[in-house]
Amino acid sequence: MKRFLSIATTAMLLGTSAHAETIGVAMSLFDDNFLTVLRHNIQKHADELDVTVQMEDAQGDIARQQSQIENFVASGVDGIIVMLVDADSGQAMSKIAANADIPLVFVNMLPSNIEDFPAKQAWVGSDEEQAGRLEATEVCKLMGGEGEAVILMGQLGTTGQRGRTKATKEVLASDECSEIKILDEQTANWMRTPALDLTTNWLTSGITPDAIIANNDEMALGAIQALKSAGFSMDDVVVAGVDATQDALAAMQAGDLDVTVYQSAKGQGYGSLDTVLKIAKDEDFEQKVVVPFELVTPENLEQYKTKN
């Protein structure tokens, strides 16, 4: 009897001391190809580590996302990962988590308050300007350093839109590419259908660019649809995007997409979860974890088909 009680007591103590972490994950938007792959990688890594994750969709609404962060705090999660709706909302999210002494890791989008992070906060993502440089440099090369281009921008004010567009313009203003004229730049909010509509409007108004440089693959794919519907040969227009999503790689395989830039959803997803767990366990961690972008062209397409 004593032995039974001893075993039962030991099992009970082990059960209470073995704490499975619960991490709240607040995504800016579920309905986005790259972000879908990103959250799937967070979930996959959580399953590997036996960590519970609670996923929430802000649906592009800053107030909704802030409420989700507050709810995570109230429920007593061990840490929070957030993909921001807007870079400037980072400060408010930081304050909520810091006041509750809960670890917070921003993933993908660089928050505007990154230089003022509290002690238990970090960012895991990629250098958006690097993406823009890689994309535009390859486009310039394919255009022979001359011609006319348009830029499809992501949601205005986001770090991806700012960084990628800034770098694109800097490349096109360089000596090697200065003969390329930017005809117009408009936002399609990262989405395929708005990009299709915007490109169609350009074409019907007489704007027929030699290249369409999109801040992401979804918009590049929308542009391709518009060009094809208008009867353009894809051999005559250079189309570029960023993310190397499966749909984009299929379009490249078909000869429609000329350039994309691989953004590691696995690197960001795994890295953000590893970082928030390190903070929760009081282990050493890097406050800025940069996951490099990589240029993808038809020549090296095969090696990226299974990466995201």
N, C-alpha and C positions, 0 to 999 in steps of 0.2 A: 504493500500500500504506500509506504514511504517512497519507494522507488518510483512508483507511478506519479505521485505528487511532485516529486523532484523533476521528472521528465516533463510533466505538464507545465510546471512553473518555468522551466528553462525555455520551453517552446513559446510560452506567453511572452517572456522577456525578449526573446529573439524577434518575435512578431512585432513588438512595440518599438524595438530599437532599429529594425530594418525599415528605414523610411524611403518609400518610393516617391521621388520628386514629382510635383505637378507644375507644369509650365503653361502659362497663358500665352497664346499666340494671336495677336491682333493684326490681321491683314488688311491692307487698304482696299483690296478688291479681289473677290474670288474669280470673277469673270474676266480673266486675263491669262493668255497662254503661258507666259513666262512665270507669272506669280503662282499659277496652278502647279507648275513643275517645282517651284521653290517650296511651296507648302507641303507638297508630297514628299520632298526630300527631308523636310523637318520631321514629318510624321514617320517616315521610314527609319530615320536615325533614332527617333524616340523609341520606336518599337525594338530596335536593336539594343538600346540601353535600358529597356524596361522603365521608361519614363512616360508619365501620363501627360498628354497635351490637350488643351482646350482651345479649339480654333474658333475665331470670330471673324466675320466679314463686315468691314465698315461701309462697304458699298460706295466708296468714294466720298464719304461724309465725315468731316473732321469732328463734329460734335458727337456723332455716333461712336467714333473711335475713342474719343476721350471718355465717354461713358463706359465703353468696354474695358478700358484700363482701370477705371474706378471700380468696376465690378470684379475684376481680377483681384484687386487689392482687398476688397471686402470679403472675397471668398478665401483669402489666405494662401494664394499660390506661392510657390517657392521662387518663382522668377517669371519675367515677362519678356517676350520677344515681340517687337512691333515693326511692321513695314508701314511707314507713315503714309497718310493721304497727302500731306503737304509738309515740305521741309521745315517751314516756319512754325509748325505745331509741335516740333520736338521739345521745345522748352517747357510747354505746359505738361507734356507727358513725363518729362524728366522730373518735374516738380512733384507730380502725384506719386511716382514710384519712390523718389528720394524721401518724401515725408513719411512714407510707410516703411522705409528701410528695406525695400524689395529690389533685388537685382533687375536691371533693365538693359536689354540689348536691342539696339536698332539694327535692322537688317536691310540691305539693299540701298534704300534712299538715305543719303547723308543728311542728318538733321542740321539745321542752321546753328544750333548751340553746341556743336561738337567740341569747340575749344573750352567750353565751360561745364563739361560733364561732372556730375557728382562722382564720388569715389566708386560706387558700385554700378557704373554704367559704361557701356562700350558700343562700338559700331563695327559691323561686319558687312563689307560690300566691296564694290569695285570703283575704280577711278573713271568717272563718266567722260572726262576729257580724253582719256586714253582711247575709249571706244570711238569717239568722234574723230580723233586723229587717224586711227587705223582705217576706219571706214572711208573718210574723205581722201586720204592719201591713195588708197587703191582705186577709188573712183577717178581721181585726177589722172592716174596712170592709164586707166582704161580709155579715158577721153583724150589722151595725148596732150593734156595740159591746155585744152581749149574747148570752147563750146558754151552751151547754156544749161543751167541747172535750176531746179526748184528744191526747196527743203520742206519736208513734212515733219512738223515738230510735235513732240508729246505735250502733255498737259502743261500749260504755261506756269512757270514758277517752281516746278519740280526740279530737283537737282539733275535728273537725267536729261530733261529738256534743256536746261541751262548749259550744263557741261558739254553735252554732245553737240549742240548747236554752236556754241562758242568755238569749240575746237574745229568744227567743220569750216566755219568762216575763216579762222586763222590759217588753215591749210590752203583754202582756195585763194587767200590773199598773198600766199607765198610766191616767190619768184617763179617757181616751177609750174604754178597753177593759176597765175594771175590773169591768164587769158580766158578763164572760165567765169562767165557772168551769172550771178544769181538773179533770176527773173522774179522770183517771189518766194516768200516763206509764210506758211500758215500752219495753225495747229489742227490736228485731227484727234487730239486727246488719247493717243496711243492705240486707237481702235481701227479695225479694218474697214467697216462700213463708212464712217466719216471720211476716211482717206480715199475710199472709192469715189464718194460724192465730190470731194474737193478736187481730186484729179480730173474727174469728168468735167467739172466746172472750168478748170484750167484749159482743158482741151477744146471745149466748145467756145471758149472766149478767145481762142487763137494762140494760147500759150502752149507751145509744143517743145518741151525741153529735150536736150540730149541726155540728161540724167535726172533721176529723181532720188534724192538722198533723204531717207527716212530715219527718224530717231529710234525706230524699232521695227522688227520684222512684220508685225501685224499691219502697220501702216504701209509698209513696202508691198505686202501682199494685196492690200486694197488698191494700191496704185497699179499693180500688174493687172488686176481684174478690169480696171477702167481702161487701161491701154489696149488690152485685148478686145474689149467690147467695142472700142472705137476703131478697131481694125489695124492697130499698129503692130508691126513686127517687133518682137522682143529682141531681135538682133540689132535694132536701130536705137534702142534706148537702154542706158545703163541704169539699173535699179539696185539700190543698196539698203540694207537694214542693219539692225543690231539684235542679238540674242541667240541666234542659231537654234531657233525652235524647230521641232520636227516638221511642221508645215513649211517653214522657210527652207529647210534642207531639201525637202521634196521638190519645192519650186526651183531650187538651184539645180537639182538633179535633172529636172525637166528642161533646163536651159532658160528659165524665165528670170530668176534672181541671180545677179552677178556677184554680189558681195554681201556678206553678213559678218558679224563679230560675235564670237562665242562668249557668252556670259555664263559662268558656272553656277547654275542653280544648286548643284550638289555642294560645291565649295561654300556657298553662302548659307545654305540650309544647315549643313552639318556644322559649319563653323559657328553659326549663331547659337545653336543648341549647346555645343561644347563650351562656348564662352559663358553663357548664362549659368550653366551647371558649375563651372569653375568658380564663378563669383559666389554662387549660393553655398559652395563648400569652403569658402575662404581660401581658395587656391590662387596662385599667381595667374594673371591673365593680361593679355594685350588689350589696351583700350581702343586701338584702331587695328583692325585686321583687314588687309587689302587683298582681294582675290583678283588676279590679273585677267584682263580681257585677251582674246586671241583672234587674229584675223582668219576668216574662213572664205575660201574661194573654191571654184570647181576643182582646182588642182589638189587640194588637201581635204576635200569634202568627206571622203570615206572615213577618216579618223574621228570625225565628230558625230557620226550618225547615231552612236549609242551613248554619247557623253551626257546629254540632258534627258 
